[in-house]
Structures are given as structure tokens and as C-alpha cells.
Amino acid sequence: MWRVWLLFDPRRAFIALAVFLFTLAIFIHFILLSSDRYNWIDGAAGAGAQASISQEVETVRL
């Protein structure tokens, strides 16, 4: 394993890894924000989820 670090500079490898993971996290968050179910900024998701839960409760009661 130590021979791998002879091929790559550890500082550059860790910086590249951090940049890649940060970009991936931002990309995943934007995907979630574009969906109706997981958009936590608009607040509409909470109302929609609450409505679906109340419909399920009504269905169970019948």
C-alpha cells in the first residue's frame, strides 16, 4: 500500500478526494431539492406528507 503513495502526492490526492466528495454532496442535495417529497426549503413537503399520513389513518379506521 505504501508504494501507491510513491505514485501519488498525498496532499493532492486528499484535496482531490475532498473536492470530489463535496461536489457529490452538493449534487445529491440539489437532486433532493428538485423533488417534491424531499424539498425542505419550500415547506410544501411537510404539508404533503402530513396529508398522506392523515389519508392513511382514515383508510385504516375504515
Secondary structure, DSSP 8 states (H G I E B T S, - for coil): -TTHHHHS-HHHHHHHHHHHHHHHHHHHHHHHHHSSSS-TTTSHHHHHHHHHHHHHHHHHH-
